[in-house]
Amino acid sequence: MVQLNDTALEHVPELIQKVGYANVYDAFANTPGSRLALALDAARGGHFLTDPAVYPESAWYNGTAAHYSGHFVEYLFWGLVTNLGMLGDTSPGACAEFGEEWELCTKAEFQETDSLLLSILTDPTYSLPTVAPDGVYR
């Protein structure tokens, strides 16, 4: 099994969604129309309240969740770790393992494809991680 550099990093997007950022910054709200929702909808190839039986060809995020709001943490996580170069750049085997859910493998692929999420991740207003951990965040 392929491991990301530090699995504790997965909790950063979860904390953003559940413990604060989504309450402070409307951009992170897990509701249709927020800045993150618009990026998520583009990545999924449209706005779907439930998972479609088949995602459109334009989708690069094909995650599964019980309801629309369940995608916010996962999508933000995948974007964050890809932008930090933690998937295909440092752990190429991860691409095959996660490819069905998240098709963008390298930082370059992510930055070329998902400009909406990239603009959120790099917006200095939010002070999100910009460097992959050298060691562990735990």
MIKOL-668120 format. One record per residue (C-alpha): residue number from 1; x, y, z. Coordinates in steps of 0.5 Angstrom, whole numbers, plus 500, padded with zeros to 3 digits. Layout:
N
  nr   X   Y   Z
 NUM   X   Y   Z
...
% end
This chain:
138
  nr   X   Y   Z
   1 500 500 500
   2 503 507 498
   3 503 512 504
   4 503 519 503
   5 509 523 507
   6 505 524 513
   7 498 522 514
   8 496 527 519
   9 496 532 513
  10 489 529 512
  11 486 532 518
  12 488 539 515
  13 482 540 510
  14 478 536 515
  15 479 542 521
  16 478 547 515
  17 471 544 514
  18 469 542 521
  19 472 546 526
  20 473 553 523
  21 475 556 516
  22 468 554 514
  23 465 558 519
  24 470 564 518
  25 471 564 511
  26 465 563 507
  27 469 561 501
  28 470 554 505
  29 462 553 506
  30 460 546 504
  31 454 549 501
  32 453 550 493
  33 455 557 491
  34 461 558 496
  35 468 559 492
  36 470 551 494
  37 463 549 492
  38 464 552 485
  39 471 549 484
  40 468 542 487
  41 463 542 482
  42 468 544 476
  43 472 538 478
  44 466 533 478
  45 464 536 471
  46 457 539 474
  47 453 540 480
  48 450 534 483
  49 447 533 490
  50 448 526 490
  51 454 522 486
  52 452 521 479
  53 452 513 476
  54 457 515 472
  55 461 522 472
  56 462 526 466
  57 468 525 462
  58 470 532 464
  59 471 530 471
  60 477 529 474
  61 475 528 482
  62 470 522 482
  63 470 521 489
  64 464 518 493
  65 460 521 499
  66 453 520 502
  67 451 527 500
  68 454 533 497
  69 457 536 503
  70 461 530 504
  71 466 531 498
  72 468 538 501
  73 474 535 505
  74 476 530 501
  75 476 534 495
  76 480 540 499
  77 485 534 501
  78 487 531 494
  79 488 538 492
  80 492 540 498
  81 497 534 497
  82 497 534 490
  83 499 542 490
  84 504 540 495
  85 507 535 491
  86 506 529 495
  87 503 525 490
  88 506 523 483
  89 512 528 485
  90 514 524 491
  91 510 518 491
  92 509 516 484
  93 505 509 486
  94 500 513 489
  95 497 515 483
  96 495 508 481
  97 492 507 488
  98 488 514 488
  99 487 514 480
 100 479 512 480
 101 478 518 485
 102 483 523 484
 103 486 523 477
 104 491 529 477
 105 497 526 479
 106 503 531 479
 107 503 538 482
 108 504 540 475
 109 497 537 472
 110 494 540 478
 111 496 547 477
 112 494 546 469
 113 487 543 470
 114 484 546 477
 115 485 553 477
 116 479 554 482
 117 482 550 487
 118 489 552 486
 119 487 560 487
 120 484 558 494
 121 490 554 496
 122 495 559 494
 123 490 565 497
 124 494 569 502
 125 488 570 506
 126 487 563 508
 127 495 561 510
 128 494 554 508
 129 500 550 508
 130 505 551 502
 131 510 546 503
 132 510 539 504
 133 512 536 511
 134 519 535 512
 135 518 530 517
 136 511 530 520
 137 506 535 522
 138 503 530 528
% end
